Amino acid sequence: MNSIIDPARLEECQLTPQEYQRYARHLSIPEVGEEGQRRLKAAAVLCIGAGGLGSPIAMYLAAAGVGRLGLVDNDVVDFSNLQRQILHGTADVDRPKLDSALDTLRDINPEVTVDTYQERFTSDNARQIAEPYDIIIDGTDNFATRYLSNDLAVLTGKPNVYGSIFRFEGQCSVFAPHLGGPCYRCMFPEPPEPGMVPSCAEGGVLGVLPGVVGNMQAIEAIKLIIGIGTPLLGRLIHFDALNFRFRDFKLRRDPECPVCGTHPSITELIDYDEFCGVGRGNASTDQLPEIDVHELKNRIEQRQQRPFVLLDVREANEQKICCLPDAVLIPLGELAHRLDELDRDSEIIIHCKAGGRSAKALDLLISSGFENSSHVQGGIDAWSKHIDPQVPRY
């Protein structure tokens, strides 16, 4: 495997006496040595996301001596992040993640240049942000950005180091058609329907899992930069933490792929929110009746005069964290088989964590004849933010 770094750039990247000392353990490895360390210094890597995956990615690439790191994130640190997002600490809660990340990375290695982009990564800004970088690393948890980072990497000829995590499982690959491998769309031509795949906030994630997967992504980036080993081109590594088992799957390039195939139909970046259905309901759910948490509070206070059923469609473990008064729990995945537990003549108000699952539950109820139903906009998270801050957020 040849290095992706242009040899001409190495002349500008001589090591200082302090760097010889800092990277001594790298310099002792024959496959890395001084030239490999200079390649790391010459490299520029863009990491999208400064959260669970972005934390180990950025920290280890900075420690390894990657000369320039770019971080894209527009979020702030929340208490619920601290279980896995090790770039940030308790004192950083409510700070922008990039401010916290910058402090941490400067402490790890002040020799590294860190560029921060406090904004969403979108079709409008992606090319401009990614232009100076050699590698794009996807550290996000949403499909819109995954498809965007993939298409951008294909169209600009940059490797895309992919990783994803959920509960106890994670996976990693390198998508780079220009290096002979497939792209993300070859594996997943179409995104899942909105709400069908739970987010980490909904399904949870073992806190140490991003460390394993993020480090795999960092390793792949380093291998591409130095030009050593066999990168995960045409391969996907799946990690099962509960059974501590790694599985290696072969991936093939799809000649019909719309972005990297023989006759691509996608030659420019598209609207990825629209492509993945972000913010778009199904035709049957666009006008679903909903109430906000202030209306729900009033209804709860008037419950004796105007009875209703408050239906919680989250998972049982979520209800143990926090719940609303007298809510009936039927997880969304079980609802279709448990409709007989609900009274069709009763008014039903549905809630979940943030509103996505409750909208799907409402669509199911209305289509099944439960016409006097609505759902809570923003879910219990909005209740915690606007009504009762004592209700834990997660």
N, C-alpha and C positions, 0 to 999 in steps of 0.2 A: 504494500500500500504506500503510495507516494503522499507526501505532505500536501495539503491544500494551500499552503502558504507560498507565495511567490518568492523564490530565492533572492530576488533583487532587494526585497525588503529587509533581508537579514543583515545587510551591511550597516543599516541604521540602528541595529539592535545589539550592540555589544553589551556584555554584562559588566556591571560595576563590581568593585571589591566586596561591597556589602551583599550584592546579589550572589556572588560566588559562595559566600557563607550561608545566606538564606536558603539557597537551593542545593546545598551540598549533597543531600541524599538523592536528588535527581541526577546530579552530575556524576555520581558514582555508578549509575546504571548505564551499562554500555549502550543499550537501545535508546537512551535519552541523551546523556552527555551534554557537552556545551552547545552543540548545534541544535539539539532538541530543545534545550532551554531557551535559546535565542529565538527559535520558532514560536515558542509559547509567548515570549515577550513581544514578538512581531504581530501576534494574532489579535483579532478583535471579535468578540463573541457577544451576540445579543440574546438576552434571556427575557422572555415575555412572562411576566409574573414574578412577584417577590414574596410568594406565600410558601405553601408546604414544599413544593418541588423547587421553586426558585431559591429557597434558603440554602439547602446544601449545594445546589448547582453554583450559585454565586460565591458562596464561602470557599468551596474547594477550588474553583477556578482562580479566585483571587489568591488563595494560598499557593497554588501551583505556579503563579507568575504569569498568567495570561495578561498581556499588556494593557488591553482595553476591554472593559466590560460595559455593556449597555443594559439597563434595567427599565422595563416598562411596567407601570402599575399606577392605578389612580385611586387605590383604596387606602383606608386608614387601619391602624392596628386595633383589633378587637380582642377582648379577653379570651374569646373562644379560639383565637388563632394561636395562642401561646403553647398549646399542647403539642404543636407540630412545627410551627413556623419559627425556627430557631434564629433567624436573623434579628428577631425582635424580643424584647423583654418586657416585664411588667411595667416598668417606668415609661415604656413607649406607647402604652394604650392611648388611643385617640390621636396619636401622631400619624402623619402620612407614612406609609410603609417605606417609601423611598428615602425619607429623612432618616429613619431608623436604620435602614439597610446601608446607607452611605456611612453612617457612624461606625457600624460594625465592620464593614469591609475596609475602611481606612485603618481601623485598629489591627485587622488581620494582616494587611499588606499595603502600606502607604505608597509603595512603588507602582501600584496599579492605578490607571486612570478609570474612573467610574463615571459614566454618563447616565443621567436619570431623565426619564420621560414621564412626567406626572400627568398622564392622559390615557384614555382608552386606546388600544391598538385597533385601528379601523382601516377600512379600504382607503380612506382619505389620507391617512398619514403613514401607512405601513411602508410604502416604498422609500419615502424620505428618511424615516427612522432607520430602516434596515440597510440603507445604501452603504454606510462605512464598514459594515461588519462582514466577517468571513463565514460565520456559522449562525444559524438561528436555532435557539433551543426553546421548545414549547413547554413552559411550566404552568400552563393554565388548566382550568377545570371546566371549560365550556366548549361546545362543539363549534360555535361560530368562529372563535379565535383559532381553533385547531385547523379548520378548513382554510381560514385566511392565511395562517402561517405556512401551511402546506403549499397553497397555490403561489404565494409570494416566493417561497423558496424555489419552486419549480421554475417560475417565470424569470427569476434572477440568477439561477444557477448556483444556489447556495445549499449546503446540506441542512436538513431539518432534523434535529435530534428530538424525538418524540418520547413522551412519558405520560402515563396516566395512573391514577390510584383510586381505589374504592374499597372501603372496609379493610379487609386483610389481603387484598390482591393488588398487584401492580404490573405494568408492562412497559417495555422500552424497545425502541427501534431507531434506525436511522433511515430517513427517506431522502433519497438523492438520485433521481433518474439520470442526471448528468454523469454520475459515477457508476451507473449500471444497475441501480436498484429500482424498486417501485416507489410510488408516493403514497401518501395517506389515503388518497381517493381510490387507489387500486385495492386497498383493503376494505374501505368503507365508502362506496360510491355515493351513498345518500345518507344524510343524518337521520337519527331516529326521530319519531314524532315528538314534539315538545312535551316534556313532562313524563315521557315513558322511561327514561333513565334517571334515577334519583341522583341529585347532586351530593357532594360530600356532606353538605350541611344537612341534607335530608337523611342520607343513609349512613353517615359517619365514616370515619377513617381512623385506623390505628395510628397513633401519633408518630411512631418510629418508622412507619412504612414509607413516607416521603423521603426519609433519609436514605433508605436502600435504593429506591428508584431514582431519586435525584442524583445520587452518587453514580449510578450506572450511566445516567445522561452525561454527567461531568467526565466520566472515564471515556465515553465515546467521543466527546468533543476533543479531549486531549489526544486520543489516538489519531483522530483526523488531522489535528494540527501538527503533531510530530511526524506522522507518517509511519506508525508502527502497528503491528498486530492486524487483526481481521475485524473491521468494523461491522456493525449490525446492518449491513446492506442486504436486503432480501431476507431478513430474519427478524423475528419478534421474540423477545424473551418475556415469558410470563412468570411472575413470582407469586407463590402461594405461601404467605407468612405462617399460617396456622400449621401447615404440614412441612414447612421449610423445604419447598420443592421448586426448582426452576425447570421450566419447560421451554424448549427451543422450537419455534414454528418457522417453517419456510414460507416466504411470501413471494408471489410472482408479480411481475409487472403486467398490467392489463393493457393489451394493445388498443382496447376500446376506451381507455381512460379519457375523460373529457379534458384533462389538463396535461397529462404526460404521454398520452397515447399517440398512435400513428397520425391521426387526424384530429387534433384537439379542437374542441369547441369553445373552451375557456382560454382566452388569450390575454385577458385583462382581469384585474380584480373586480369582484362583483359585490353586491350587497349581501354580506354573510348573515346578518341578522334575519333578513327576509328569507334567505336560502334555508336557514335552520329553524325558521318559524318563531324567532324570538319576538315576544310581544304580540304574537298573532294567534288568536284562537282559531279553532275549527269554525267552519261556516255556521255550524249549529250552536257554537258557544260564544259568538261575538257579542250577542245581546243578552247574555245570561243575567238574571237578576242578582245583584250583589248589594251588600250593605257595608259601611265602614265600621270601625271599632267603636266609634262614638254612638252610632245607632245601636250596635250590639249591647253596649253598656246600658243604654236606656231600656232595651228590650228585657235584659236580665233583671233590671230593677222593677219592671212592670210584669214580671213573669206570671204572677198569680192572676192578674187581670187578663193577660193575653198569653196563655200557655203556648209553648213551642218545644220542639226537640232540638237540642244543640248537639250536632253530630261531629265528632272528631275523627278525621280520616287519616291521621298520622299513624305511625307504628307504636306498639305498646311501650317500647323503650323510650320513645320521645315523650309519651304522656307521663312517664315516671319523672322526667325532668321538670315538666311544668304542665299545668292543665287549667282549663276554665271551669267554673262551677257547674256541677251536675251534667257534664258532657258525656255523651254516650260514645264509646270507642268502637269503631268498626274500620280497620285499616282499608285503604283504597283497594288494595289487591284482593281483599275478601268481600268487598261490598256487593259485587254482582251476585254472589252466592248467598248473601245474607239479607236480601231485600225484604224477606218475609218477617224480619225482626222489627221493621219499621211500619208505622201506621200511615196508610196512604191519605187518611183524612186529617192528619196533624200537619201543622206548619213545621218545616224542617229548615234549620239554619246550619250550614256546614262550615267547618273551619279546618285548616291544616296549619303548617308552619308559616307559609308566606303567601298562599293563595293559589298556587298552581294545581296542587292535588285536589283542593276543594272545588275548583272550577270543573275538573274532570269528573269528580263525584256528582256535582250538580247536573252536568250534562247527562250522566247515566240515570240519575233519579228522574229528571224531567222526561227523558225518553221512555222511562218505565212507568210513567203515569203519576209520579209524585209532583203534581203541578204547583203545589203551594210550598215551593222551596227556594232558597237563595244561599249565597255563600259570602264569606267575610273577606273583604279586600285586605290583603296584607297579612291575614292570618294572625296567629298568636304572637308572632314577632311584632306586628303593628300594635297589638294590645299592650305588649311590654313597653314599647317606645312611647306610646301616646296616652295610655290609660293607667297602667300599674307597673312602674319600674321594678317592683319587687318580684315580678314574675321573671324567672331566669331566661336569658336569651342564649341560644346555642347555635 
